[in-house]
Amino acid sequence: MDDDERTPRRDASERPARPTRNRDAGETAETDAGRTRRRFIWLTGTAAMAGLAGCSGGGGGGAETTATTTQSSGSTGGVPEAYATATSLDGTQRNPDSLSSQEAVSYQDEPSEGRQCSTCRYYIEDKNGDGAGACAIVAGEIAPEGYCVSYVEYEG
């Protein structure tokens, strides 16, 4: 059997048509569609990466984020001076320069499923009699019955 008999040949009418050149645009319709598709994919990927970068909080991939809040009490992390570098229930010292914002940890003033700040290892108890405490890892005043996603039960 000859090679010609095994491989059917196409005549010119069976070949796919080449894209026609649009003389006004200076491009082919197929090339233009390819560029549009590539641009869409690039924009989608760029938007996804920007979204992920915004969600990461700029940290090193750990559970804690370091986004800070606008601090109303100077460099104390949004709390009275007595709390600025106080220690939490488990002895963690508060560092006003590396606190997560309340928004970043989804802080709320109510407990969640029996978990509340006053039983968290990072909670700093009320030091000035106003009923609010602070947190070793979250900026701002913290209600004892509050809750956030950084909650870790204190076992003391």
N, C-alpha and C positions, 0 to 999 in steps of 0.2 A: 504494500500500500504506500503510495507516495505521500509526502508531507502535505501536498496540496489537497488531497482527499480527506485527510483527518481534520484540517483546520479550515472551517468555512471562511470564505472571504466576503468582505462587505464591499458593496460598490459605493460610490460617492453619495448616493441618495440615502444610505443607511447611517452615515456618519452624523454625529451630533453637530448641530450648527454652531459655528463659532459666534461669539458675541459680536454684535454690530457696534461700530464706533459711532458715538453721538458727536458729531462734528461741533455742535454748539457748546456742549459741556466739555468736550475734549477727553471724555472717558467712555468706557463701555458700561453698559447697564450692570453686567455681572461684577465688575470691579467696584462700582459704586455700592452695590448691595453688600459686597464683602467688607468694604470699609465701614459701612454703617453697622454691620453685625459686629465687627471687631471693636468699634467705638462703644457700642452698647455693652459688650462684655467687659471692656476695660472700665467703663463708668460704673457698672454694677459691682465689679470687684473692688474698685476704689471706695465706693460707698459702704460696702460691707466691712472693709478694713477700717474705715473711719469710725463706723459704728462700734466695732469691736474695741478699738483703741479707746473710745469714750467710755465703754463699759469696764475696761480693765482698771481704771483709776490710776494708771501710770505706775502701779506697783510692780514688784518682781514676780507676779503670778501667785503670790501667797493669798491667804484668806483675808488678811487685813489690808485696807486701803489707807492711803495717807492724804486724801483730799482734806483740806482744812477749811474751816468756816471763817467768816468775817468775825474777827475777835473784838468784842465790845469792851473788854477789860484789858486793853493793852496787849502784852505778850503772854497773858496767862491762859490763853485758850478759851476765852469767853466765860470765865468763872472768877469769883472773888479771889484775891491774893492767897487766902488760906488754903485754896485747893490747887494752886499753880503746879506745885511739884509734890503734892501729897501722895501717900501710898494707899493702894486699894486693900480690900479685905484679905487678899492673898499675898500682899507685900509688893505688888508691882508698882514702881514709881511712875508717876505721871510726867510725861515730857510734853510741854506745850507746843514744841516744834514738830512733833510727829503724831498728830491726832487725826482721826477720821472725822469727817463731817457727820452730823446727825442724819443728813439726807443719804449719804453713802452707805450707812448701816441700817437704813429704814427704821430709825428711832420713832417710837410712839409713846405717848404718856400712859398707856394702859398695859396691863400684863397680857401675855399670850400663853394660853394653855397652862396656866399656873406658874409660868416663868416670869420673873420680874427682876429689875435691876438690883434691888436690895438683897437678892440671893445670888448675885453674879460675882465671880471672883475679881472682876475689874472695878466693882463699885466702890466709891469713896463716900463714906457716910457724912451726913450733915455736920458741918463744923461751926456754923454761925447761927443756928437756931431758926433758919428760914424754911425748913422742911425739905429743901432740895439738897442733893449731893452733887457729885461729879463722877467722872469715869476716867480710868487710867489710859484709855485708848480712844475715847470719843470726846470731841469738843463740846463746850457748853454745859449749862446746868442740867442735871439729870434727876428726874422724879424717881423716888424709891420704888414706886409701882410701875415705872416705865419698862420698856422692853426694846431690844434691837437684835439684829441677826448675829451680832458678835457675842451674844450671851453664852457664858460658860458657867455652869452651876459651881458655886463655891462649896467645897467640902472641907470645912475647917473644924 
